Amino acid sequence: LYPSGSSTYTNNRFQDRFEAVNVYYHIDTMMRYINETLGCVVGPYQYATGVRFDPHGLNGADNSYYLTSSGRLSFGEGGVDDSEDADVIIHELGHGLHDWITGGSLSQVNGLSEGLGDFFATSYDRSLGHWGPGNPQYNWVFNWDGHNPFWSGRSTAYGASYPGGLTGSIHTDGQIWATCLMRIYDKIGREKIDKAVIEGLASTGSNTNQNAAANAVFQAALNMGYNVDDLTDMRDEFIATGYTIPSIPTGVADASDTETTQPARAFFAAPNPFTQSTRLHYSVSARGGAAVDVAIYNVAGQRVKTIARGHRVAGSYDTSWDGRDESGAQVRSGVYFYRASIDGRQNVARLVHMR
């Protein structure tokens, strides 16, 4: 703990309290953005409190990490103190987000999670508007901790493509994924790509490679009703990177269509992970209503519990699941899928049930 006897904040980077506050601020800012602004319910499954971290960990080593077994972040102090750099903080939090949304199935195939951490760090940086496209720092990852005599940092202007550019080094290969996502960021904006990444990767597992992740993100954007212009921009950048992405289905709305002409994509579960019960939210905005089939499935694809089925008029719907199957028996702890078919379009969210 770092108590203060004053309400005036006067610490500088040479004081441990500064680094503790810096980590707290950036984790809190990101978690509020993800949960409140984006509406993605994400948090540690290993414990019930907010994100736990050590701003002065690893016995002073020049490294930082997220530990899946404990759900904690730890920041080293070698070279430039890692907890001074928002990029390091958000990168490590990115590993946590990856772990939490997949219910413990984070993937490092092709450096997927390393690239995800780099992406979230750069997405946050770029949203602040400190640098323009003409500045090298626009694409830098670890602006403060890296790109200095201690180490060279990383970049989201990485020129390699997939799969030919893979080297086998997760930190190098992750730059392919992060670079592609940041090019999409520049076309469709921060909130859209951030939300699609979170919702998409929530349906992936521990063996997911970059190509499968790109398809999951693209499918999430389809499920959430992104317009054809946004989908085209996403698909173009994915394909330019080397990923194989299916064509955009016919009938997807263009940017000029109003929201009320399409079935709505407001869809989430909270809390998640959960122990007793979780709130399930979905909505229908097609003017004439829509056929709805809402159910819980296990990882084998078997229907566990039907939540709602039939025609629903336009509107928002809230229901819940108490972790029981059709017979009323309590299901085992583990990963389940909340699936809503709304007028034939699929929405899927991963649930983690903990008893």
QUIGI-V853241 format. One line per field, one symbol per residue. ss: DSSP state (H for helix, E for strand, L for the rest). phi: phi as a letter, one per 40 degrees, with the letter a starting at -180 (. if undefined). burial: b if it has 16 or more other ideal C-beta (glycine too) atoms within 10 Angstrom, else e. A space follows every 10 residues. Layout:
ss=???
phi=???
burial=???
This chain:
ss=LLLLLLLLLL LLLLLHHHHH HHHHHHHHHH HHHHHHHLLL LLLLLLLLLL LEEELLLHHH LLLEEEELLL LEEEELLLLL LHHHLHHHHH HHHHHHHHHH HLLLLLLLHH HHHHHHHHHH HHHHHHHLLL LLLLLHHHLE ELLLLLLLLL LLLEELLLLL LLLLLLLLLH HHHHHHHHHH HHHHHHHHLH HHHHHHHHHH HLLLLLLLLH HHHHHHHHHH HHHLLLLHHH HHHHHHHHHH HLLLLLLLLL LLLLLLLLHH HLLLLLLEEE LLLELLLEEE EEEELLLLLE EEEEEEEELL LLEEEEEEEE EELLEEEEEE ELLELLLLLE LLLEEEEEEE EELLEEEEEE EEELL
phi=.bcbcbcccb cbccbdcdcc cccdcccccc ccdcccccgc cbacccaccc ccabcbbgfg ccaaabbccb gbbbbcbcgc dcccbdccdc dccdccdccc ccggbdbbcf gdcccccccc ccdcdcccgc bbdccdcdbc bgcbcbfacc acgbabbccc bbccccbgcc cccccccccc ccccdccbgc cccccccccc cccbbcbccc cccccccccc ccccgccccc cccccdcccc chccbccccc gccccccccc cbdcbcaaba cacabcabcb baabbddcga cbbbabbccc gcccaccaah cbcdibbbaa bcgbcccgcc cccicbbcbb cbfgccbbbc bbcbb
burial=eeeeeeeeee eeeeeebbbb bbbbebbeeb bebbeeebbb bbbbbbeeee bebebbbbee eeebbbebee bbbbbbbeeb bbbbbbbbbb bbbbbbbbbb bbbbbbbbbb bbbbbbbbbb bbbbbbeeee eeeeeeebbb bbbbbbbeee eebbbbebeb ebeeebeeee ebbbbbbbbb bbbbbeebeb ebbbbbbbbb bbbbbeebbb bbbbbbbbbb bbbbbbbbeb bbbbbebbee bbbebeebee ebbeeeeeee ebbbbebbbe ebbbeeebeb bbbbbbeeeb ebbbbbbbee eeebbebeee ebeeeebeee bebeeeeeee beeebbbbbb bbeebebbbb bbbee
